[in-house]
Amino acid sequence: MLHSLRVRALASLSIAATIAILSYLIYQGRDALLAYSWRIDWGAIALAFGIMLITFAIVAAAWVAEMSAVGSVLPPCVHLNHYIASHLIRRLPGTIWYILGRSYLYRQQGESIRLVTVVSSLELVLLTIAAALVAITLWGAGFQQASSPYFWMLIAVVSIGILLVHPKSSHWLLQRIGKVEVPQLRYSQLLLWLLLYFIAWVGSGLTFYLLAYAFTGLSRDHALFAIGAWALVGALSTLVFFLPSNFGFTELGLTLLMSAVMPTPVAVTLALATRITMTAFDLFAVGLWFGGEAIWRKVNTHNQPHHRSEP
């Protein structure tokens, strides 16, 4: 009970501190914020949503492949449903909640919670490596404005991540922590998933740039910088994974990095607008999936032939 209260208090303090910092930055630069030429490009927002859907499909497909590779016998549609349903939980303060939510959904299907937790952790490590690789790739192609210590942090993230996802390491983790017998993953599988996540990070980074363009008119000259900043923040967010709340880490990180190409209060506003817009995108995408699935089931049920009993 006492531990729970401490966790909640620490989470509340973290959220309050983040809000206070962002509010102070906005207040300090209120003159620049009011004088800034704001705009909304709905075409860019629509394009950003389209790219986000493609990115969503890529990471969902990777999750289905990962669960199938470790021996899950559940059909792909079940994996997709659980992944998409738990995706919304990512927006809650504290990354660990989506893993717990996903494990709860799989438990209803009789799947091992330990297995789902370990595969989710593998997914997290691969996502982190891919994000770091995107940032490193773009370092000399428009992202060199960032501080050099970040570069060595990314190298460390990739090095540690590779050790964790090595076929022998991942197999040991699945057996010892997952407590289940699973086939050893192959290099080809891990490289394919890593490639998919690399593409997904580029796609989500492009989504971020399009939102920056839609709201602030950010020049195309800074597109690679925006993609790299998004990937860098994504890679480093793993460092606060086990905290009670990582709320605001992305906003603070994006504010710090994007301040190199726009006024700080504008960067704060962009970071907050991005969170709100991406959350709306997620809600709409999940609604499209489950709404479409409900319609599909209804149509199939209606089209099934009805057999009359003979008199």
GIKAWO-V849913 format. One record per residue. N is the residue number from 1. RES is the residue in three letters. SS is DSSP state (a for helix, b for strand, c for the rest). Layout:
N & RES & SS
N & RES & SS
This chain:
1 & MET & c
2 & LEU & a
3 & HIS & a
4 & SER & a
5 & LEU & a
6 & ARG & a
7 & VAL & a
8 & ARG & a
9 & ALA & a
10 & LEU & a
11 & ALA & a
12 & SER & a
13 & LEU & a
14 & SER & a
15 & ILE & a
16 & ALA & a
17 & ALA & a
18 & THR & a
19 & ILE & a
20 & ALA & a
21 & ILE & a
22 & LEU & a
23 & SER & a
24 & TYR & a
25 & LEU & a
26 & ILE & a
27 & TYR & a
28 & GLN & a
29 & GLY & c
30 & ARG & a
31 & ASP & a
32 & ALA & a
33 & LEU & a
34 & LEU & a
35 & ALA & a
36 & TYR & c
37 & SER & c
38 & TRP & c
39 & ARG & c
40 & ILE & c
41 & ASP & c
42 & TRP & a
43 & GLY & a
44 & ALA & a
45 & ILE & a
46 & ALA & a
47 & LEU & a
48 & ALA & a
49 & PHE & a
50 & GLY & a
51 & ILE & a
52 & MET & a
53 & LEU & a
54 & ILE & a
55 & THR & a
56 & PHE & a
57 & ALA & a
58 & ILE & a
59 & VAL & a
60 & ALA & a
61 & ALA & a
62 & ALA & a
63 & TRP & a
64 & VAL & a
65 & ALA & a
66 & GLU & a
67 & MET & a
68 & SER & a
69 & ALA & a
70 & VAL & c
71 & GLY & c
72 & SER & c
73 & VAL & c
74 & LEU & c
75 & PRO & c
76 & PRO & a
77 & CYS & a
78 & VAL & a
79 & HIS & a
80 & LEU & a
81 & ASN & a
82 & HIS & a
83 & TYR & a
84 & ILE & a
85 & ALA & a
86 & SER & a
87 & HIS & a
88 & LEU & a
89 & ILE & a
90 & ARG & a
91 & ARG & a
92 & LEU & c
93 & PRO & c
94 & GLY & c
95 & THR & c
96 & ILE & a
97 & TRP & a
98 & TYR & a
99 & ILE & a
100 & LEU & a
101 & GLY & a
102 & ARG & a
103 & SER & a
104 & TYR & a
105 & LEU & a
106 & TYR & a
107 & ARG & a
108 & GLN & c
109 & GLN & c
110 & GLY & c
111 & GLU & c
112 & SER & c
113 & ILE & a
114 & ARG & a
115 & LEU & a
116 & VAL & a
117 & THR & a
118 & VAL & a
119 & VAL & a
120 & SER & a
121 & SER & a
122 & LEU & a
123 & GLU & a
124 & LEU & a
125 & VAL & a
126 & LEU & a
127 & LEU & a
128 & THR & a
129 & ILE & a
130 & ALA & a
131 & ALA & a
132 & ALA & a
133 & LEU & a
134 & VAL & a
135 & ALA & a
136 & ILE & a
137 & THR & a
138 & LEU & c
139 & TRP & c
140 & GLY & c
141 & ALA & c
142 & GLY & c
143 & PHE & c
144 & GLN & c
145 & GLN & c
146 & ALA & c
147 & SER & c
148 & SER & a
149 & PRO & a
150 & TYR & a
151 & PHE & a
152 & TRP & a
153 & MET & a
154 & LEU & a
155 & ILE & a
156 & ALA & a
157 & VAL & a
158 & VAL & a
159 & SER & a
160 & ILE & a
161 & GLY & a
162 & ILE & a
163 & LEU & a
164 & LEU & a
165 & VAL & a
166 & HIS & c
167 & PRO & a
168 & LYS & a
169 & SER & a
170 & SER & a
171 & HIS & a
172 & TRP & a
173 & LEU & a
174 & LEU & a
175 & GLN & a
176 & ARG & a
177 & ILE & c
178 & GLY & c
179 & LYS & c
180 & VAL & c
181 & GLU & c
182 & VAL & c
183 & PRO & c
184 & GLN & c
185 & LEU & c
186 & ARG & c
187 & TYR & a
188 & SER & a
189 & GLN & a
190 & LEU & a
191 & LEU & a
192 & LEU & a
193 & TRP & a
194 & LEU & a
195 & LEU & a
196 & LEU & a
197 & TYR & a
198 & PHE & a
199 & ILE & a
200 & ALA & a
201 & TRP & a
202 & VAL & a
203 & GLY & a
204 & SER & a
205 & GLY & a
206 & LEU & a
207 & THR & a
208 & PHE & a
209 & TYR & a
210 & LEU & a
211 & LEU & a
212 & ALA & a
213 & TYR & a
214 & ALA & a
215 & PHE & a
216 & THR & a
217 & GLY & c
218 & LEU & c
219 & SER & c
220 & ARG & a
221 & ASP & a
222 & HIS & a
223 & ALA & a
224 & LEU & a
225 & PHE & a
226 & ALA & a
227 & ILE & a
228 & GLY & a
229 & ALA & a
230 & TRP & a
231 & ALA & a
232 & LEU & a
233 & VAL & a
234 & GLY & a
235 & ALA & a
236 & LEU & a
237 & SER & a
238 & THR & a
239 & LEU & a
240 & VAL & a
241 & PHE & c
242 & PHE & c
243 & LEU & c
244 & PRO & c
245 & SER & c
246 & ASN & c
247 & PHE & c
248 & GLY & c
249 & PHE & a
250 & THR & a
251 & GLU & a
252 & LEU & a
253 & GLY & a
254 & LEU & a
255 & THR & a
256 & LEU & a
257 & LEU & a
258 & MET & a
259 & SER & c
260 & ALA & c
261 & VAL & c
262 & MET & c
263 & PRO & c
264 & THR & a
265 & PRO & a
266 & VAL & a
267 & ALA & a
268 & VAL & a
269 & THR & a
270 & LEU & a
271 & ALA & a
272 & LEU & a
273 & ALA & a
274 & THR & a
275 & ARG & a
276 & ILE & a
277 & THR & a
278 & MET & a
279 & THR & a
280 & ALA & a
281 & PHE & a
282 & ASP & a
283 & LEU & a
284 & PHE & a
285 & ALA & a
286 & VAL & a
287 & GLY & a
288 & LEU & a
289 & TRP & a
290 & PHE & a
291 & GLY & a
292 & GLY & a
293 & GLU & a
294 & ALA & a
295 & ILE & a
296 & TRP & a
297 & ARG & a
298 & LYS & a
299 & VAL & a
300 & ASN & a
301 & THR & a
302 & HIS & a
303 & ASN & a
304 & GLN & c
305 & PRO & c
306 & HIS & c
307 & HIS & c
308 & ARG & c
309 & SER & c
310 & GLU & c
311 & PRO & c
